[in-house]
Amino acid sequence: MKKVKLEDVQPYQAPGHFGMVALRLHGKAETGAQRFWMGLSHFLPGGGADFDTNPLEKIYFVLDGEVTVKTADQEVTLGPMDSIYLPPNEGREIVNRTNKPASMLVVINYPDES
């Protein structure tokens, strides 16, 4: 068992993201989690992530505020305690269209090692 205290977590720059701060809570380096990692993303008003596609599964769970997630053919707005699953290779864009910050947990699997 390994406890993570938010005050001990260091922010990192998430590629393709803007107007946000990313914190890695769990993962191989942080806690030894081998199959997935979990982060906490804080999006400022207007902040988000550019459209991107990759072969990893993703779960987004909004803790506070509101974010909109757009795929190639769908758009959903998530509020507090709402979540969404994105399967491998489903591209997505994220944006906070409100004037309040939003906080979201992010869970992503590690790629299979061949």
C-alpha positions as CSV (number, residue, x, y, z in Angstrom):
1,M,0.0,0.0,0.0
2,K,1.3,3.5,-0.8
3,K,-0.5,6.7,0.3
4,V,-0.2,9.8,-1.9
5,K,-0.6,13.2,-0.4
6,L,-1.7,15.9,-2.8
7,E,0.8,18.3,-1.2
8,D,3.7,16.0,-2.3
9,V,2.7,15.6,-5.9
10,Q,4.6,17.6,-8.6
11,P,2.9,19.1,-11.7
12,Y,4.0,18.1,-15.1
13,Q,3.5,19.5,-18.6
14,A,0.9,17.4,-20.5
15,P,1.5,17.5,-24.3
16,G,-1.2,19.2,-26.3
17,H,-2.9,20.7,-23.2
18,F,-3.4,24.4,-22.5
19,G,-4.7,26.4,-19.6
20,M,-4.4,23.5,-17.2
21,V,-2.2,22.0,-14.6
22,A,-1.6,18.2,-14.6
23,L,-0.6,16.2,-11.5
24,R,0.4,12.5,-11.7
25,L,-1.0,10.8,-8.6
26,H,-0.4,7.1,-9.4
27,G,1.8,5.3,-11.9
28,K,4.9,3.2,-12.3
29,A,7.2,5.9,-10.9
30,E,4.9,7.3,-8.3
31,T,3.4,4.3,-6.6
32,G,4.4,1.2,-8.7
33,A,1.0,0.8,-10.5
34,Q,1.9,-1.3,-13.5
35,R,-1.2,-1.4,-15.7
36,F,-2.6,2.2,-15.5
37,W,-1.8,5.6,-14.2
38,M,-4.1,8.2,-12.6
39,G,-3.8,12.0,-12.7
40,L,-5.6,15.0,-11.5
41,S,-6.2,17.8,-14.1
42,H,-7.2,21.3,-13.2
43,F,-8.6,23.2,-16.2
44,L,-8.9,27.0,-16.1
45,P,-11.7,28.7,-18.0
46,G,-11.0,28.2,-21.7
47,G,-8.4,25.5,-20.9
48,G,-8.4,22.1,-22.5
49,A,-6.7,19.6,-24.7
50,D,-6.3,19.6,-28.5
51,F,-7.9,16.8,-30.5
52,D,-5.7,13.7,-30.1
53,T,-6.0,10.0,-30.8
54,N,-3.9,7.2,-29.2
55,P,-4.3,3.4,-28.6
56,L,-5.0,3.8,-24.8
57,E,-8.2,3.5,-22.8
58,K,-9.2,6.6,-20.9
59,I,-11.6,7.3,-18.1
60,Y,-12.4,11.0,-17.2
61,F,-14.2,11.7,-13.9
62,V,-15.1,15.3,-13.1
63,L,-14.8,16.2,-9.5
64,D,-15.7,19.9,-9.8
65,G,-16.7,22.3,-12.5
66,E,-17.6,21.3,-16.0
67,V,-15.7,20.1,-19.1
68,T,-16.9,19.3,-22.6
69,V,-15.4,16.3,-24.3
70,K,-15.7,16.1,-28.1
71,T,-15.0,13.1,-30.3
72,A,-15.2,12.9,-34.1
73,D,-19.0,12.3,-33.9
74,Q,-20.2,13.2,-30.4
75,E,-20.0,15.9,-27.8
76,V,-20.8,15.5,-24.1
77,T,-20.6,17.9,-21.1
78,L,-19.5,16.4,-17.8
79,G,-20.4,18.0,-14.5
80,P,-19.4,17.0,-10.9
81,M,-19.5,13.2,-10.4
82,D,-20.0,12.6,-14.2
83,S,-17.6,10.3,-16.0
84,I,-16.9,9.0,-19.5
85,Y,-15.0,6.1,-20.9
86,L,-13.0,6.5,-24.2
87,P,-12.0,3.2,-25.9
88,P,-8.6,2.8,-27.6
89,N,-8.1,5.0,-30.7
90,E,-11.2,7.2,-30.1
91,G,-9.9,10.7,-30.6
92,R,-11.0,13.4,-28.3
93,E,-10.8,17.1,-27.5
94,I,-11.4,18.6,-24.1
95,V,-12.5,22.2,-23.3
96,N,-13.7,24.1,-20.2
97,R,-16.3,26.5,-21.7
98,T,-17.3,28.0,-18.3
99,N,-15.9,30.9,-16.3
100,K,-15.0,28.6,-13.4
101,P,-12.1,26.1,-13.0
102,A,-12.8,22.4,-13.4
103,S,-11.0,19.5,-11.8
104,M,-11.0,16.0,-13.3
105,L,-9.5,12.6,-12.5
106,V,-7.9,10.9,-15.5
107,V,-7.2,7.1,-15.6
108,I,-5.2,5.8,-18.6
109,N,-3.8,2.3,-19.1
110,Y,-0.1,1.8,-20.0
111,P,0.5,0.5,-23.5
112,D,1.1,-3.3,-23.8
113,E,4.8,-4.1,-23.8
114,S,5.7,-6.4,-26.7
